[in-house]
């Protein structure tokens, strides 16, 4: 997870870019911070999705097979 300090810096740079423009160093810093944020976000989303179990209205497990295989490898939702 990315720190609040880095998120605040991303926001500062976005505001400055909009109001005044950024120097080359600031633009590079902004790009690096944005990439770090996206990597963190995607990792969290992947972890969330990999932990899901899909159940139909009748209570039957209808989790896609590809997801079941990933979960099996990671030991999530032990299946019988």
FIMIPA-312250 format. One record per atom (N, C-alpha, C): x, y, z; residue number from 1; atom name; residue in three letters. Coordinates in nm, 3 decimals. Each point is the difference from the previous one (the first is absolute). Layout:
BEGIN
+---------+---------+---------+-----+-------+--------+
!      xx !      yy !      zz ! num ! atome ! residu !
+---------+---------+---------+-----+-------+--------+
!       X !       Y !       Z ! NUM !    CA !    ALA !
...
+---------+---------+---------+-----+-------+--------+
//
This chain:
BEGIN
+---------+---------+---------+-----+-------+--------+
!      xx !      yy !      zz ! num ! atome ! residu !
+---------+---------+---------+-----+-------+--------+
!   0.084 !  -0.118 !   0.000 !   1 !     N !    UNK !
!  -0.084 !   0.118 !   0.000 !   1 !    CA !    UNK !
!   0.089 !   0.125 !   0.000 !   1 !     C !    UNK !
!  -0.041 !   0.096 !  -0.075 !   2 !     N !    UNK !
!   0.078 !   0.124 !  -0.012 !   2 !    CA !    UNK !
!  -0.033 !   0.091 !   0.119 !   2 !     C !    UNK !
!   0.100 !   0.072 !   0.047 !   3 !     N !    UNK !
!  -0.017 !   0.083 !   0.119 !   3 !    CA !    UNK !
!  -0.085 !   0.125 !  -0.028 !   3 !     C !    UNK !
!  -0.061 !   0.051 !   0.105 !   4 !     N !    UNK !
!  -0.078 !   0.123 !  -0.011 !   4 !    CA !    UNK !
!   0.089 !   0.116 !  -0.046 !   4 !     C !    UNK !
!   0.124 !  -0.002 !   0.044 !   5 !     N !    UNK !
!   0.096 !   0.103 !  -0.039 !   5 !    CA !    UNK !
!   0.017 !   0.003 !  -0.152 !   5 !     C !    UNK !
!   0.013 !  -0.118 !  -0.060 !   6 !     N !    UNK !
!   0.018 !  -0.006 !  -0.146 !   6 !    CA !    UNK !
!  -0.127 !   0.039 !  -0.073 !   6 !     C !    UNK !
!  -0.115 !  -0.039 !   0.053 !   7 !     N !    UNK !
!  -0.128 !   0.039 !  -0.063 !   7 !    CA !    UNK !
!  -0.015 !   0.152 !   0.005 !   7 !     C !    UNK !
!   0.035 !   0.058 !   0.114 !   8 !     N !    UNK !
!  -0.005 !   0.147 !   0.011 !   8 !    CA !    UNK !
!   0.092 !   0.065 !  -0.101 !   8 !     C !    UNK !
!   0.117 !  -0.058 !  -0.021 !   9 !     N !    UNK !
!   0.095 !   0.056 !  -0.098 !   9 !    CA !    UNK !
!  -0.054 !  -0.012 !  -0.142 !   9 !     C !    UNK !
!  -0.065 !  -0.112 !  -0.030 !  10 !     N !    UNK !
!  -0.063 !  -0.017 !  -0.132 !  10 !    CA !    UNK !
!  -0.102 !   0.112 !  -0.021 !  10 !     C !    UNK !
!  -0.080 !   0.025 !   0.102 !  11 !     N !    UNK !
!  -0.103 !   0.104 !  -0.011 !  11 !    CA !    UNK !
!   0.062 !   0.140 !  -0.012 !  11 !     C !    UNK !
!   0.106 !   0.025 !   0.076 !  12 !     N !    UNK !
!   0.069 !   0.130 !  -0.011 !  12 !    CA !    UNK !
!   0.051 !   0.023 !  -0.142 !  12 !     C !    UNK !
!   0.063 !  -0.103 !  -0.055 !  13 !     N !    UNK !
!   0.055 !   0.014 !  -0.135 !  13 !    CA !    UNK !
!  -0.110 !   0.016 !  -0.104 !  13 !     C !    UNK !
!  -0.113 !  -0.069 !   0.019 !  14 !     N !    UNK !
!  -0.112 !   0.014 !  -0.094 !  14 !    CA !    UNK !
!  -0.055 !   0.142 !   0.003 !  14 !     C !    UNK !
!  -0.013 !   0.054 !   0.121 !  15 !     N !    UNK !
!  -0.050 !   0.137 !   0.014 !  15 !    CA !    UNK !
!   0.098 !   0.100 !  -0.063 !  15 !     C !    UNK !
!   0.128 !  -0.019 !   0.027 !  16 !     N !    UNK !
!   0.101 !   0.090 !  -0.055 !  16 !    CA !    UNK !
!   0.003 !  -0.008 !  -0.153 !  16 !     C !    UNK !
!  -0.013 !  -0.121 !  -0.052 !  17 !     N !    UNK !
!   0.000 !  -0.018 !  -0.146 !  17 !    CA !    UNK !
!  -0.115 !   0.078 !  -0.062 !  17 !     C !    UNK !
!  -0.115 !  -0.005 !   0.064 !  18 !     N !    UNK !
!  -0.118 !   0.067 !  -0.051 !  18 !    CA !    UNK !
!   0.014 !   0.153 !   0.008 !  18 !     C !    UNK !
!   0.059 !   0.048 !   0.109 !  19 !     N !    UNK !
!   0.006 !   0.144 !   0.024 !  19 !    CA !    UNK !
!   0.122 !   0.068 !  -0.061 !  19 !     C !    UNK !
!   0.118 !  -0.065 !   0.009 !  20 !     N !    UNK !
!   0.124 !   0.066 !  -0.040 !  20 !    CA !    UNK !
!   0.082 !  -0.079 !  -0.101 !  20 !     C !    UNK !
!  -0.022 !  -0.127 !  -0.006 !  21 !     N !    UNK !
!   0.086 !  -0.086 !  -0.081 !  21 !    CA !    UNK !
!   0.110 !  -0.059 !   0.087 !  21 !     C !    UNK !
!   0.063 !  -0.104 !  -0.048 !  22 !     N !    UNK !
!   0.103 !  -0.070 !   0.076 !  22 !    CA !    UNK !
!   0.135 !   0.011 !  -0.068 !  22 !     C !    UNK !
!   0.105 !  -0.004 !   0.081 !  23 !     N !    UNK !
!   0.135 !  -0.009 !  -0.056 !  23 !    CA !    UNK !
!   0.018 !  -0.143 !  -0.051 !  23 !     C !    UNK !
!   0.107 !  -0.023 !  -0.073 !  24 !     N !    UNK !
!   0.028 !  -0.136 !  -0.049 !  24 !    CA !    UNK !
!   0.017 !  -0.098 !   0.115 !  24 !     C !    UNK !
!   0.069 !   0.044 !   0.107 !  25 !     N !    UNK !
!   0.020 !  -0.087 !   0.116 !  25 !    CA !    UNK !
!  -0.132 !  -0.032 !   0.070 !  25 !     C !    UNK !
!  -0.086 !   0.099 !   0.011 !  26 !     N !    UNK !
!  -0.130 !  -0.022 !   0.064 !  26 !    CA !    UNK !
!  -0.088 !  -0.091 !  -0.085 !  26 !     C !    UNK !
!   0.006 !   0.016 !  -0.131 !  27 !     N !    UNK !
!  -0.078 !  -0.086 !  -0.089 !  27 !    CA !    UNK !
!   0.046 !  -0.145 !   0.012 !  27 !     C !    UNK !
!   0.131 !  -0.021 !   0.009 !  28 !     N !    UNK !
!   0.052 !  -0.135 !   0.018 !  28 !    CA !    UNK !
!  -0.043 !  -0.056 !   0.136 !  28 !     C !    UNK !
!   0.008 !   0.082 !   0.104 !  29 !     N !    UNK !
!  -0.043 !  -0.044 !   0.133 !  29 !    CA !    UNK !
!  -0.148 !  -0.037 !  -0.001 !  29 !     C !    UNK !
!  -0.080 !   0.082 !  -0.067 !  30 !     N !    UNK !
!  -0.144 !  -0.027 !  -0.007 !  30 !    CA !    UNK !
!  -0.026 !  -0.133 !  -0.071 !  30 !     C !    UNK !
!   0.069 !  -0.020 !  -0.111 !  31 !     N !    UNK !
!  -0.018 !  -0.125 !  -0.075 !  31 !    CA !    UNK !
!   0.040 !  -0.120 !   0.085 !  31 !     C !    UNK !
!   0.113 !   0.009 !   0.069 !  32 !     N !    UNK !
!   0.047 !  -0.111 !   0.085 !  32 !    CA !    UNK !
!  -0.099 !  -0.029 !   0.113 !  32 !     C !    UNK !
!  -0.050 !   0.106 !   0.063 !  33 !     N !    UNK !
!  -0.096 !  -0.019 !   0.109 !  33 !    CA !    UNK !
!  -0.131 !  -0.060 !  -0.051 !  33 !     C !    UNK !
!  -0.044 !   0.045 !  -0.117 !  34 !     N !    UNK !
!  -0.123 !  -0.055 !  -0.058 !  34 !    CA !    UNK !
!   0.017 !  -0.148 !  -0.032 !  34 !     C !    UNK !
!   0.116 !  -0.038 !  -0.053 !  35 !     N !    UNK !
!   0.025 !  -0.140 !  -0.031 !  35 !    CA !    UNK !
!   0.002 !  -0.085 !   0.127 !  35 !     C !    UNK !
!   0.060 !   0.053 !   0.105 !  36 !     N !    UNK !
!   0.003 !  -0.071 !   0.129 !  36 !    CA !    UNK !
!  -0.142 !  -0.018 !   0.054 !  36 !     C !    UNK !
!  -0.081 !   0.106 !  -0.011 !  37 !     N !    UNK !
!  -0.138 !  -0.006 !   0.046 !  37 !    CA !    UNK !
!  -0.079 !  -0.105 !  -0.077 !  37 !     C !    UNK !
!   0.014 !   0.001 !  -0.133 !  38 !     N !    UNK !
!  -0.073 !  -0.096 !  -0.083 !  38 !    CA !    UNK !
!   0.042 !  -0.144 !   0.030 !  38 !     C !    UNK !
!   0.129 !  -0.021 !   0.020 !  39 !     N !    UNK !
!   0.050 !  -0.134 !   0.034 !  39 !    CA !    UNK !
!  -0.062 !  -0.048 !   0.131 !  39 !     C !    UNK !
!  -0.004 !   0.088 !   0.098 !  40 !     N !    UNK !
!  -0.059 !  -0.034 !   0.129 !  40 !    CA !    UNK !
!  -0.150 !  -0.028 !  -0.012 !  40 !     C !    UNK !
!  -0.069 !   0.084 !  -0.074 !  41 !     N !    UNK !
!  -0.144 !  -0.016 !  -0.020 !  41 !    CA !    UNK !
!  -0.031 !  -0.132 !  -0.071 !  41 !     C !    UNK !
!   0.072 !  -0.027 !  -0.107 !  42 !     N !    UNK !
!  -0.023 !  -0.123 !  -0.075 !  42 !    CA !    UNK !
!   0.029 !  -0.124 !   0.084 !  42 !     C !    UNK !
!   0.105 !   0.006 !   0.081 !  43 !     N !    UNK !
!   0.033 !  -0.113 !   0.087 !  43 !    CA !    UNK !
!  -0.110 !  -0.026 !   0.101 !  43 !     C !    UNK !
!  -0.054 !   0.106 !   0.058 !  44 !     N !    UNK !
!  -0.109 !  -0.014 !   0.095 !  44 !    CA !    UNK !
!  -0.126 !  -0.053 !  -0.066 !  44 !     C !    UNK !
!  -0.028 !   0.047 !  -0.120 !  45 !     N !    UNK !
!  -0.118 !  -0.046 !  -0.072 !  45 !    CA !    UNK !
!   0.014 !  -0.147 !  -0.038 !  45 !     C !    UNK !
!   0.119 !  -0.040 !  -0.043 !  46 !     N !    UNK !
!   0.025 !  -0.139 !  -0.036 !  46 !    CA !    UNK !
!  -0.022 !  -0.090 !   0.121 !  46 !     C !    UNK !
!   0.055 !   0.042 !   0.114 !  47 !     N !    UNK !
!  -0.015 !  -0.078 !   0.123 !  47 !    CA !    UNK !
!  -0.148 !  -0.013 !   0.038 !  47 !     C !    UNK !
!  -0.074 !   0.108 !  -0.015 !  48 !     N !    UNK !
!  -0.143 !   0.000 !   0.032 !  48 !    CA !    UNK !
!  -0.075 !  -0.097 !  -0.092 !  48 !     C !    UNK !
!   0.025 !   0.010 !  -0.128 !  49 !     N !    UNK !
!  -0.070 !  -0.085 !  -0.097 !  49 !    CA !    UNK !
!   0.037 !  -0.146 !   0.020 !  49 !     C !    UNK !
!   0.128 !  -0.027 !   0.026 !  50 !     N !    UNK !
!   0.042 !  -0.139 !   0.019 !  50 !    CA !    UNK !
!  -0.062 !  -0.063 !   0.124 !  50 !     C !    UNK !
!  -0.046 !   0.080 !   0.093 !  51 !     N !    UNK !
!  -0.063 !  -0.052 !   0.121 !  51 !    CA !    UNK !
!  -0.151 !  -0.018 !  -0.013 !  51 !     C !    UNK !
!  -0.056 !   0.035 !  -0.114 !  52 !     N !    UNK !
!  -0.145 !  -0.007 !  -0.017 !  52 !    CA !    UNK !
!  -0.049 !  -0.142 !  -0.025 !  52 !     C !    UNK !
!  -0.122 !  -0.021 !   0.043 !  53 !     N !    UNK !
!  -0.071 !  -0.125 !  -0.028 !  53 !    CA !    UNK !
!  -0.134 !   0.043 !  -0.057 !  53 !     C !    UNK !
!  -0.034 !  -0.049 !  -0.119 !  54 !     N !    UNK !
!  -0.123 !   0.039 !  -0.067 !  54 !    CA !    UNK !
!  -0.106 !  -0.107 !   0.024 !  54 !     C !    UNK !
!  -0.115 !   0.045 !   0.051 !  55 !     N !    UNK !
!  -0.108 !  -0.092 !   0.033 !  55 !    CA !    UNK !
!  -0.128 !   0.046 !  -0.071 !  55 !     C !    UNK !
!  -0.072 !  -0.096 !  -0.064 !  56 !     N !    UNK !
!  -0.124 !   0.036 !  -0.067 !  56 !    CA !    UNK !
!  -0.114 !   0.010 !   0.102 !  56 !     C !    UNK !
!  -0.120 !   0.044 !  -0.043 !  57 !     N !    UNK !
!  -0.112 !   0.018 !   0.093 !  57 !    CA !    UNK !
!  -0.040 !  -0.128 !   0.076 !  57 !     C !    UNK !
!   0.030 !  -0.117 !  -0.056 !  58 !     N !    UNK !
!  -0.033 !  -0.126 !   0.067 !  58 !    CA !    UNK !
!   0.109 !  -0.044 !   0.098 !  58 !     C !    UNK !
!   0.107 !   0.078 !   0.009 !  59 !     N !    UNK !
!   0.108 !  -0.032 !   0.092 !  59 !    CA !    UNK !
!   0.109 !  -0.088 !  -0.058 !  59 !     C !    UNK !
!  -0.004 !  -0.024 !  -0.131 !  60 !     N !    UNK !
!   0.100 !  -0.084 !  -0.067 !  60 !    CA !    UNK !
!   0.123 !   0.084 !  -0.034 !  60 !     C !    UNK !
!   0.117 !  -0.056 !   0.027 !  61 !     N !    UNK !
!   0.126 !   0.067 !  -0.032 !  61 !    CA !    UNK !
!   0.019 !   0.001 !  -0.152 !  61 !     C !    UNK !
!   0.002 !   0.120 !  -0.057 !  62 !     N !    UNK !
!   0.018 !   0.014 !  -0.145 !  62 !    CA !    UNK !
!   0.126 !   0.083 !  -0.032 !  62 !     C !    UNK !
!   0.096 !  -0.008 !   0.090 !  63 !     N !    UNK !
!   0.125 !   0.071 !  -0.021 !  63 !    CA !    UNK !
!   0.066 !  -0.052 !  -0.128 !  63 !     C !    UNK !
!   0.046 !   0.090 !  -0.087 !  64 !     N !    UNK !
!   0.065 !  -0.044 !  -0.124 !  64 !    CA !    UNK !
!   0.119 !  -0.094 !   0.028 !  64 !     C !    UNK !
!   0.018 !  -0.099 !  -0.085 !  65 !     N !    UNK !
!   0.106 !  -0.099 !   0.019 !  65 !    CA !    UNK !
!   0.139 !   0.063 !   0.007 !  65 !     C !    UNK !
!   0.024 !   0.100 !  -0.081 !  66 !     N !    UNK !
!   0.131 !   0.066 !   0.001 !  66 !    CA !    UNK !
!   0.028 !   0.059 !   0.139 !  66 !     C !    UNK !
!  -0.101 !   0.061 !   0.059 !  67 !     N !    UNK !
!   0.015 !   0.058 !   0.133 !  67 !    CA !    UNK !
!   0.016 !  -0.111 !   0.105 !  67 !     C !    UNK !
!  -0.073 !  -0.109 !  -0.016 !  68 !     N !    UNK !
!   0.013 !  -0.112 !   0.094 !  68 !    CA !    UNK !
!   0.142 !  -0.056 !  -0.001 !  68 !     C !    UNK !
!   0.062 !  -0.007 !  -0.116 !  69 !     N !    UNK !
!   0.137 !  -0.050 !  -0.011 !  69 !    CA !    UNK !
!   0.097 !   0.093 !   0.072 !  69 !     C !    UNK !
!  -0.018 !   0.129 !  -0.017 !  70 !     N !    UNK !
!   0.085 !   0.097 !   0.069 !  70 !    CA !    UNK !
!  -0.017 !  -0.015 !   0.150 !  70 !     C !    UNK !
!  -0.123 !  -0.012 !   0.044 !  71 !     N !    UNK !
!  -0.028 !  -0.014 !   0.143 !  71 !    CA !    UNK !
!   0.057 !  -0.131 !   0.055 !  71 !     C !    UNK !
!  -0.007 !  -0.105 !  -0.079 !  72 !     N !    UNK !
!   0.052 !  -0.129 !   0.042 !  72 !    CA !    UNK !
!   0.151 !   0.010 !   0.023 !  72 !     C !    UNK !
!   0.070 !   0.066 !  -0.092 !  73 !     N !    UNK !
!   0.144 !   0.016 !   0.012 !  73 !    CA !    UNK !
!   0.037 !   0.081 !   0.123 !  73 !     C !    UNK !
!  -0.085 !   0.097 !   0.036 !  74 !     N !    UNK !
!   0.028 !   0.087 !   0.114 !  74 !    CA !    UNK !
!  -0.062 !  -0.050 !   0.130 !  74 !     C !    UNK !
!  -0.075 !  -0.111 !  -0.008 !  75 !     N !    UNK !
!  -0.062 !  -0.055 !   0.120 !  75 !    CA !    UNK !
!  -0.120 !   0.080 !   0.051 !  75 !     C !    UNK !
!  -0.066 !   0.070 !  -0.090 !  76 !     N !    UNK !
!  -0.116 !   0.079 !   0.035 !  76 !    CA !    UNK !
!  -0.126 !  -0.082 !  -0.026 !  76 !     C !    UNK !
!  -0.100 !   0.012 !   0.087 !  77 !     N !    UNK !
!  -0.128 !  -0.072 !  -0.016 !  77 !    CA !    UNK !
!   0.026 !  -0.148 !  -0.028 !  77 !     C !    UNK !
!   0.063 !  -0.068 !   0.091 !  78 !     N !    UNK !
!   0.030 !  -0.142 !  -0.019 !  78 !    CA !    UNK !
!  -0.122 !  -0.072 !  -0.053 !  78 !     C !    UNK !
!   0.019 !  -0.071 !  -0.108 !  79 !     N !    UNK !
!  -0.108 !  -0.070 !  -0.067 !  79 !    CA !    UNK !
!   0.012 !  -0.151 !   0.028 !  79 !     C !    UNK !
!  -0.112 !  -0.065 !   0.006 !  80 !     N !    UNK !
!  -0.001 !  -0.145 !   0.026 !  80 !    CA !    UNK !
!  -0.028 !  -0.077 !  -0.127 !  80 !     C !    UNK !
+---------+---------+---------+-----+-------+--------+
//
